[in-house]
Each structure stands twice: as structure tokens, then as C-alpha cells.
Amino acid sequence: MINTRQQRLEDLLEELSIIRSFYERFWSDMSEQQLDYLADIEYRVVKEIRVLEK
């Protein structure tokens, strides 16, 4: 059975992948406010990933 920490890490990596795909698909159509919002979410996800990888 996968422990909770490992599962959370996998979920965050999947979320990061989704966020980055949004950038690739919709970059030119997004407003600056939307890009900032997405960047903020990406930052928080990456930060939590780094904590869990320690």
C-alpha cells in the first residue's frame, strides 16, 4: 500500500503536469490576471513538492 506522503507527492506531480499543460495550450488566450493566478498555484504546488521530496 502506498503511504499518504507518496500518494500526495504523486497527486501534486499530476497537478503540476496539468498546470503546465494549461500554459502550453492557453498561454496566448489568457489575461495577465489569469496567468498570475496560474503561476501562483504552480508556485505553491512546486513548493509543497520540494517539501515532500526532502
Buried (B, 14 or more C-beta within 10 A) or exposed (E): EEEEEEEBBEEBEEBBEEBEEBEEEEEEEBEEEEBEEBEEBBEEBEEBBEEBEE
